Amino acid sequence: MLLKTFLLSCGVKRLMNKQIIYVLLTIVLLMILWLGLFKLSYSNSRIRNKIAMLISSHTRVPVSYSFSLFATVFYSSMPLLGSLILSKAFGFSLLPLFTNYTGATALPVDILIGLLAVMSIDSVPLVMLAVINPKIRIDKEMQEVNWIAGISKIPGKLSVLIPCISACCEEVFFRGAVLSAITYAGMSFGNAAVITTIFFICNQVYLTKKPVQAFVLGASSLAISIVSCVLIGLTGNLIPSFVIHASFAGFYASYKIQTQ
């Protein structure tokens, strides 16, 4: 009943469609498994050290960043597995999102417009935060986010490439599998985009530790998801959302490197 009440507040009309309920519950369970295990591995130092030693003893990866590499691979593989489960369980294919393109303009133009739109939307809350509290050091706050701190331990260009790959894996799950599963179950594209955005923001905020971190990543996630959903609706293709999300992930990773 609580789920139905929440969905009603979002304007979802087809609540009696059991398929939609099954899809939403499956998505929630997949996210709990994915994010719960990931955060648990970071919060338990004993588990973290054991994983690092195990990986280092069987590979040539130094102990200093073997866990960070493992955590990134795990975090990236789980949404891909979740996407496969959703597509198989509810009978849809993600392939058309990579092969079809129905945009009125060229793909590079859509990507550029999308990037400019996300940066414009995202800049408003960040500027407001800086005006309200000029003493807040957003860069310092963001350096303490687990995935950003972990990426900084990985040497070379991998420290920028890996978060970009992770961002693309998230896009496959959220703007690919989640959005497709909900619309395939019978919800309108607009309502499905709203629900997908809520899931995505929850995913990003859950991985933070402080209010400022949650606000910054929440604002970025809102902008990324809104623009990406619009672009997918217009083009039927995931590539623009890949580039947009990867650009933001790469920015946070490279900024961390530059401030060390």
TORVOVEX-150910 format. One record per residue: residue number from 1; residue in one letter; z negated, y negated, x of N, C-alpha, C in turn. Coordinates in steps of 0.05 Angstrom, whole numbers, plus 5000, padded with zeros to 4 digits. Last residue first. Layout:
<recs>
NUM|A|Z|Y|X|Z|Y|X|Z|Y|X $
...
</recs>
This chain:
<recs>
260|Q|5111|4668|5917|5093|4682|5934|5090|4668|5961 $
259|T|5149|4644|5886|5123|4631|5887|5103|4645|5905 $
258|Q|5194|4677|5888|5196|4651|5900|5169|4637|5904 $
257|I|5177|4720|5857|5183|4724|5885|5182|4697|5900 $
256|K|5173|4698|5807|5149|4709|5819|5153|4712|5849 $
255|Y|5226|4686|5798|5207|4664|5800|5181|4674|5813 $
254|S|5248|4737|5792|5255|4721|5815|5236|4698|5820 $
253|A|5223|4752|5743|5219|4768|5767|5225|4751|5792 $
252|Y|5241|4713|5707|5212|4717|5711|5207|4732|5737 $
251|F|5297|4722|5711|5285|4696|5718|5255|4699|5724 $
250|G|5303|4774|5692|5309|4768|5720|5297|4742|5729 $
249|A|5290|4765|5638|5274|4783|5655|5278|4778|5684 $
248|F|5332|4730|5624|5304|4721|5622|5286|4739|5639 $
247|S|5376|4763|5633|5374|4737|5647|5345|4727|5647 $
246|A|5368|4804|5597|5366|4810|5626|5364|4784|5642 $
245|H|5378|4778|5548|5351|4788|5554|5348|4793|5584 $
244|I|5433|4764|5555|5413|4744|5549|5385|4754|5557 $
243|V|5458|4814|5565|5460|4792|5585|5438|4772|5580 $
242|F|5446|4842|5517|5440|4852|5544|5438|4830|5564 $
241|S|5470|4810|5479|5441|4812|5479|5431|4824|5505 $
240|P|5525|4819|5491|5513|4793|5493|5483|4793|5495 $
239|I|5528|4877|5480|5531|4866|5507|5520|4838|5510 $
238|L|5529|4898|5429|5503|4894|5442|5505|4879|5469 $
237|N|5567|4877|5372|5566|4887|5400|5539|4880|5412 $
236|G|5582|4851|5326|5579|4880|5325|5576|4893|5352 $
235|T|5587|4796|5322|5605|4810|5340|5604|4840|5337 $
234|L|5549|4778|5284|5576|4766|5285|5596|4782|5301 $
233|G|5504|4810|5291|5516|4808|5264|5544|4797|5265 $
232|I|5495|4799|5345|5503|4826|5337|5515|4826|5309 $
231|L|5481|4745|5341|5505|4753|5356|5514|4781|5348 $
230|V|5433|4750|5311|5456|4734|5300|5482|4743|5314 $
229|C|5403|4779|5348|5409|4790|5321|5433|4776|5309 $
228|S|5400|4742|5390|5413|4767|5394|5420|4780|5367 $
227|V|5371|4699|5367|5398|4695|5376|5413|4721|5379 $
226|I|5322|4726|5355|5337|4712|5334|5366|4709|5343 $
225|S|5306|4747|5405|5312|4765|5383|5329|4751|5361 $
224|I|5298|4702|5438|5317|4723|5446|5326|4740|5422 $
223|A|5258|4674|5409|5284|4662|5414|5305|4683|5420 $
222|L|5216|4712|5410|5227|4702|5385|5255|4690|5388 $
221|S|5208|4717|5465|5217|4740|5450|5229|4732|5423 $
220|S|5189|4666|5478|5214|4676|5490|5226|4699|5474 $
219|A|5141|4667|5449|5162|4647|5443|5189|4656|5454 $
218|G|5115|4710|5474|5121|4711|5445|5142|4691|5437 $
217|L|5109|4692|5525|5127|4715|5521|5134|4718|5491 $
216|V|5074|4649|5514|5099|4645|5528|5119|4667|5523 $
215|F|5031|4673|5486|5046|4651|5474|5074|4648|5487 $
214|A|5012|4710|5523|5022|4719|5497|5039|4698|5484 $
213|Q|4996|4676|5564|5017|4695|5569|5029|4705|5543 $
212|V|4955|4649|5537|4978|4634|5547|5002|4653|5552 $
211|P|4918|4691|5526|4932|4676|5504|4957|4661|5513 $
210|K|4926|4750|5568|4914|4724|5562|4930|4709|5540 $
209|K|4954|4796|5575|4925|4798|5577|4911|4772|5568 $
208|T|5010|4833|5547|4998|4811|5561|4967|4814|5560 $
207|L|5034|4872|5517|5032|4877|5546|5020|4854|5561 $
206|Y|5037|4852|5466|5017|4873|5471|5013|4878|5501 $
205|V|5080|4818|5468|5054|4806|5468|5033|4827|5475 $
204|Q|5124|4855|5465|5120|4837|5488|5092|4826|5490 $
203|N|5115|4881|5415|5119|4896|5439|5113|4879|5464 $
202|C|5115|4838|5379|5090|4854|5382|5091|4870|5408 $
201|I|5169|4823|5384|5148|4804|5392|5121|4819|5397 $
200|F|5193|4869|5362|5198|4861|5389|5177|4842|5400 $
199|F|5174|4869|5308|5169|4891|5326|5172|4883|5356 $
198|I|5197|4820|5292|5168|4824|5291|5160|4847|5310 $
197|T|5252|4833|5297|5240|4811|5313|5210|4813|5314 $
196|T|5257|4872|5257|5262|4879|5285|5250|4858|5304 $
195|I|5246|4841|5212|5228|4863|5219|5232|4871|5248 $
194|V|5292|4807|5214|5264|4796|5214|5244|4817|5223 $
193|A|5334|4843|5210|5331|4827|5234|5303|4815|5237 $
192|A|5325|4863|5159|5323|4881|5182|5319|4866|5208 $
191|N|5338|4817|5130|5310|4827|5129|5305|4846|5153 $
190|G|5393|4814|5143|5375|4792|5148|5346|4801|5149 $
189|F|5415|4863|5125|5415|4857|5154|5395|4835|5160 $
188|S|5374|4899|5077|5395|4879|5084|5393|4872|5113 $
187|M|5362|4970|5080|5352|4942|5080|5375|4924|5088 $
186|G|5381|5022|5085|5386|5008|5060|5376|4979|5059 $
185|A|5382|5051|5132|5365|5061|5111|5367|5046|5085 $
184|Y|5413|5019|5164|5425|5044|5154|5409|5056|5131 $
183|T|5375|4980|5176|5398|4972|5159|5411|4997|5148 $
182|I|5341|5011|5208|5331|4997|5185|5354|4990|5166 $
181|A|5375|5030|5249|5361|5049|5232|5352|5035|5206 $
180|S|5393|4982|5274|5412|5000|5260|5398|5018|5241 $
179|L|5345|4961|5294|5361|4945|5275|5380|4963|5260 $
178|V|5331|5005|5329|5313|4995|5307|5329|4980|5286 $
177|A|5377|5011|5364|5367|5033|5347|5350|5022|5323 $
176|G|5389|4953|5381|5407|4975|5376|5396|4994|5356 $
175|R|5348|4918|5387|5372|4908|5374|5393|4929|5369 $
174|F|5311|4960|5408|5305|4941|5387|5330|4931|5372 $
173|F|5338|4996|5446|5318|5005|5426|5316|4985|5402 $
172|V|5372|4965|5475|5383|4989|5463|5364|4998|5440 $
171|E|5335|4928|5494|5356|4919|5475|5368|4943|5461 $
170|E|5306|4958|5531|5293|4947|5507|5313|4939|5486 $
169|C|5347|4966|5568|5336|4989|5554|5321|4980|5529 $
168|C|5352|4913|5586|5375|4926|5572|5366|4951|5557 $
167|A|5303|4908|5612|5309|4890|5589|5332|4902|5573 $
166|S|5308|4944|5653|5288|4949|5633|5294|4932|5608 $
165|I|5347|4917|5683|5353|4943|5671|5334|4950|5649 $
164|C|5317|4873|5698|5341|4869|5683|5350|4895|5669 $
163|P|5276|4897|5729|5269|4885|5703|5294|4879|5686 $
162|I|5312|4915|5773|5297|4934|5756|5288|4921|5730 $
161|L|5332|4869|5800|5350|4887|5785|5335|4905|5765 $
160|V|5288|4847|5825|5302|4831|5805|5319|4850|5787 $
159|S|5271|4886|5860|5251|4872|5844|5263|4854|5823 $
158|L|5316|4901|5887|5307|4918|5866|5287|4904|5848 $
157|K|5323|4868|5930|5336|4860|5905|5328|4878|5881 $
156|G|5259|4878|5964|5288|4873|5962|5298|4865|5934 $
155|P|5204|4919|5940|5219|4903|5960|5248|4898|5952 $
154|I|5154|4912|5893|5178|4927|5899|5196|4909|5917 $
153|K|5115|4878|5878|5109|4896|5900|5133|4912|5909 $
152|S|5132|4851|5834|5131|4835|5859|5125|4853|5883 $
151|I|5125|4886|5792|5152|4883|5803|5151|4869|5830 $
150|G|5071|4878|5781|5080|4903|5792|5107|4901|5805 $
149|A|5071|4826|5759|5055|4831|5783|5065|4857|5797 $
148|I|5102|4838|5714|5112|4818|5733|5097|4822|5760 $
147|W|5072|4875|5686|5099|4883|5696|5110|4863|5716 $
146|N|5022|4847|5677|5024|4872|5693|5051|4877|5704 $
145|V|5015|4778|5690|5025|4798|5672|5031|4824|5688 $
144|E|5004|4740|5728|4984|4761|5724|4992|4782|5703 $
143|Q|5043|4703|5727|5043|4720|5751|5023|4743|5747 $
142|M|5032|4672|5684|5053|4692|5681|5053|4712|5704 $
141|E|4995|4635|5705|4987|4654|5683|5007|4677|5681 $
140|K|5026|4607|5741|5003|4623|5750|4995|4644|5729 $
139|D|5062|4582|5706|5072|4600|5727|5050|4618|5737 $
138|I|5030|4549|5674|5044|4572|5662|5053|4592|5683 $
137|R|4974|4521|5680|4994|4529|5699|5008|4554|5688 $
136|I|4948|4469|5641|4956|4497|5641|4978|4502|5662 $
135|K|4941|4415|5638|4928|4429|5660|4936|4458|5662 $
134|P|4964|4394|5592|4979|4391|5617|4966|4407|5641 $
133|N|4966|4414|5532|4948|4420|5553|4962|4418|5580 $
132|I|5007|4390|5501|4980|4394|5490|4959|4398|5511 $
131|V|5051|4393|5536|5041|4367|5526|5013|4369|5516 $
130|A|5057|4448|5543|5052|4431|5566|5041|4403|5558 $
129|L|5069|4463|5490|5045|4474|5504|5037|4456|5528 $
128|M|5118|4437|5482|5094|4430|5466|5068|4439|5479 $
127|V|5149|4465|5519|5144|4436|5523|5120|4427|5507 $
126|L|5148|4514|5493|5137|4512|5520|5131|4482|5527 $
125|P|5173|4505|5443|5145|4512|5444|5132|4509|5472 $
124|V|5227|4489|5466|5210|4472|5448|5181|4480|5448 $
123|S|5252|4528|5496|5241|4505|5510|5222|4489|5492 $
122|D|5274|4565|5461|5250|4573|5476|5237|4548|5489 $
121|I|5320|4540|5442|5298|4547|5423|5272|4552|5438 $
120|S|5349|4534|5490|5342|4511|5473|5318|4516|5455 $
119|M|5355|4586|5507|5341|4567|5524|5332|4542|5508 $
118|V|5386|4606|5464|5359|4617|5470|5343|4598|5487 $
117|A|5433|4575|5469|5417|4574|5444|5388|4584|5450 $
116|L|5452|4589|5519|5445|4562|5514|5427|4559|5490 $
115|L|5462|4644|5509|5443|4636|5530|5434|4607|5525 $
114|G|5502|4640|5469|5476|4654|5464|5455|4645|5484 $
113|I|5543|4616|5496|5531|4602|5473|5504|4614|5467 $
112|L|5554|4657|5533|5546|4630|5542|5532|4615|5519 $
111|I|5569|4699|5499|5546|4702|5517|5536|4675|5526 $
110|D|5615|4678|5475|5592|4685|5459|5566|4687|5476 $
109|V|5647|4674|5521|5639|4649|5506|5615|4655|5489 $
108|P|5655|4727|5536|5640|4708|5554|5631|4683|5540 $
107|L|5684|4746|5489|5658|4755|5495|5642|4736|5514 $
106|A|5719|4695|5451|5718|4714|5473|5689|4721|5479 $
105|T|5708|4690|5379|5714|4679|5405|5712|4701|5426 $
104|A|5694|4721|5337|5717|4703|5333|5726|4691|5359 $
103|G|5678|4791|5346|5673|4762|5349|5698|4746|5346 $
102|T|5677|4845|5343|5689|4831|5321|5685|4801|5323 $
101|Y|5680|4903|5377|5676|4875|5382|5691|4859|5360 $
100|N|5656|4969|5396|5667|4950|5377|5662|4921|5385 $
99|T|5627|4995|5436|5656|4996|5437|5670|4976|5418 $
98|F|5573|4989|5428|5583|4985|5456|5614|4984|5456 $
97|L|5564|5001|5377|5553|4976|5387|5562|4969|5415 $
96|P|5585|5052|5370|5601|5029|5361|5590|5002|5371 $
95|L|5540|5085|5390|5565|5081|5405|5582|5057|5396 $
94|L|5498|5097|5359|5497|5072|5373|5523|5065|5388 $
93|S|5499|5127|5294|5509|5127|5322|5507|5099|5334 $
92|F|5453|5161|5250|5472|5140|5257|5478|5141|5286 $
91|G|5410|5196|5228|5439|5201|5225|5457|5177|5229 $
90|F|5357|5198|5236|5366|5184|5212|5397|5182|5210 $
89|A|5348|5228|5282|5331|5233|5258|5343|5221|5233 $
88|K|5384|5208|5319|5387|5235|5311|5372|5240|5285 $
87|S|5365|5155|5325|5393|5160|5317|5397|5188|5307 $
86|L|5311|5163|5340|5318|5149|5316|5346|5155|5306 $
85|I|5318|5190|5389|5304|5203|5368|5311|5190|5341 $
84|L|5346|5152|5419|5358|5178|5414|5345|5191|5390 $
83|S|5307|5112|5422|5332|5106|5409|5347|5132|5401 $
82|G|5267|5138|5451|5262|5130|5424|5287|5125|5408 $
81|L|5294|5142|5500|5286|5166|5486|5281|5160|5457 $
80|L|5296|5088|5511|5321|5103|5509|5316|5129|5494 $
79|P|5242|5074|5514|5258|5063|5492|5285|5077|5489 $
78|M|5228|5107|5561|5217|5112|5535|5233|5099|5512 $
77|S|5252|5087|5607|5263|5112|5596|5252|5116|5567 $
76|S|5224|5041|5621|5253|5039|5614|5263|5064|5600 $
75|Y|5173|5060|5634|5176|5039|5613|5205|5037|5603 $
74|F|5186|5094|5676|5174|5105|5651|5179|5085|5629 $
73|V|5204|5057|5714|5222|5079|5705|5212|5090|5678 $
72|T|5157|5027|5719|5182|5014|5710|5201|5035|5699 $
71|A|5121|5064|5739|5115|5050|5714|5140|5038|5702 $
70|F|5145|5077|5789|5142|5097|5768|5138|5084|5741 $
69|L|5141|5028|5815|5167|5039|5810|5166|5060|5788 $
68|S|5085|5023|5817|5101|5003|5803|5129|5013|5796 $
67|F|5073|5068|5849|5065|5067|5821|5081|5047|5805 $
66|S|5095|5053|5898|5105|5077|5885|5097|5077|5855 $
65|Y|5079|5012|5931|5093|5005|5906|5105|5029|5891 $
64|S|5045|5035|5969|5040|5007|5960|5055|5000|5935 $
63|V|5064|5084|5985|5043|5084|5965|5040|5056|5953 $
62|P|5136|5086|5994|5109|5079|6003|5089|5078|5980 $
61|V|5178|5141|5983|5169|5115|5972|5141|5109|5981 $
60|R|5197|5189|5995|5194|5171|6017|5185|5143|6008 $
59|T|5161|5240|5957|5184|5223|5963|5179|5206|5988 $
58|H|5114|5265|5951|5138|5281|5946|5164|5265|5951 $
57|S|5075|5227|5961|5074|5252|5976|5099|5269|5973 $
56|S|5086|5187|5924|5090|5182|5952|5091|5207|5969 $
55|I|5072|5213|5876|5100|5204|5881|5105|5200|5910 $
54|L|5017|5220|5885|5035|5243|5879|5064|5236|5885 $
53|M|4998|5169|5893|4996|5188|5914|5015|5211|5910 $
52|A|5009|5147|5842|5020|5135|5866|5020|5154|5889 $
51|I|4978|5179|5808|5007|5178|5805|5020|5168|5830 $
50|K|4927|5166|5827|4936|5194|5829|4967|5195|5827 $
49|N|4923|5112|5815|4923|5120|5843|4933|5149|5846 $
48|R|4925|5113|5759|4945|5098|5774|4946|5108|5803 $
47|I|4880|5142|5745|4906|5153|5739|4928|5139|5755 $
46|R|4842|5105|5765|4843|5133|5776|4870|5145|5770 $
45|S|4850|5059|5735|4856|5059|5764|4858|5087|5776 $
44|N|4876|5047|5675|4859|5067|5688|4867|5069|5718 $
43|S|4913|5010|5659|4885|5004|5655|4866|5023|5669 $
42|Y|4963|5032|5668|4955|5009|5683|4925|5004|5682 $
41|S|4964|5074|5632|4968|5080|5661|4960|5057|5678 $
40|L|4958|5048|5584|4937|5065|5593|4939|5070|5623 $
39|K|5008|5023|5578|4984|5007|5583|4961|5023|5593 $
38|F|5039|5070|5570|5045|5051|5591|5021|5034|5598 $
37|L|5017|5093|5524|5017|5108|5550|5022|5089|5573 $
36|G|5028|5051|5487|5001|5061|5492|4998|5075|5519 $
35|L|5083|5045|5486|5066|5023|5498|5038|5033|5504 $
34|W|5099|5098|5466|5111|5084|5488|5092|5064|5501 $
33|L|5066|5107|5420|5068|5126|5442|5077|5113|5468 $
32|I|5077|5061|5390|5050|5067|5398|5049|5086|5421 $
31|M|5133|5066|5382|5122|5044|5398|5094|5049|5407 $
30|L|5134|5112|5350|5148|5112|5376|5137|5090|5394 $
29|L|5106|5093|5305|5096|5116|5321|5108|5117|5348 $
28|V|5142|5053|5287|5114|5046|5295|5102|5068|5313 $
27|I|5187|5084|5275|5188|5063|5295|5161|5056|5306 $
26|T|5166|5115|5233|5176|5128|5257|5177|5108|5280 $
25|L|5156|5075|5195|5134|5091|5205|5142|5105|5231 $
24|L|5209|5058|5185|5189|5040|5196|5165|5054|5208 $
23|V|5232|5106|5163|5243|5093|5187|5222|5075|5200 $
22|Y|5201|5114|5117|5201|5134|5138|5211|5122|5165 $
21|I|5215|5067|5089|5187|5072|5097|5186|5092|5119 $
20|I|5269|5077|5081|5261|5053|5096|5232|5057|5106 $
19|Q|5268|5122|5049|5280|5124|5075|5271|5100|5092 $
18|K|5248|5107|5000|5230|5121|5018|5241|5123|5046 $
17|N|5255|5050|4966|5271|5068|4983|5254|5081|5004 $
16|M|5222|5014|4945|5220|5041|4934|5238|5061|4948 $
15|L|5234|4966|4967|5211|4980|4977|5210|5009|4967 $
14|R|5276|4927|4970|5282|4955|4965|5259|4972|4975 $
13|K|5262|4875|4984|5264|4882|4956|5265|4912|4951 $
12|V|5226|4836|5027|5241|4861|5025|5239|4871|4996 $
11|G|5199|4790|5040|5222|4788|5023|5238|4813|5020 $
10|C|5152|4793|5066|5176|4787|5083|5201|4786|5066 $
9|S|5118|4809|5028|5115|4782|5038|5138|4773|5055 $
8|L|5133|4862|5024|5139|4844|5002|5138|4815|5011 $
7|L|5111|4882|5071|5140|4880|5069|5149|4862|5046 $
6|F|5057|4879|5057|5067|4864|5080|5097|4860|5078 $
5|T|5055|4916|5015|5048|4888|5011|5059|4870|5032 $
4|K|5070|4963|5042|5087|4952|5021|5081|4923|5015 $
3|L|5026|4969|5076|5053|4966|5087|5072|4954|5067 $
2|L|4985|4976|5039|4985|4952|5057|5012|4947|5069 $
1|M|5000|5024|5016|5000|5000|5000|5000|4975|5017 $
</recs>
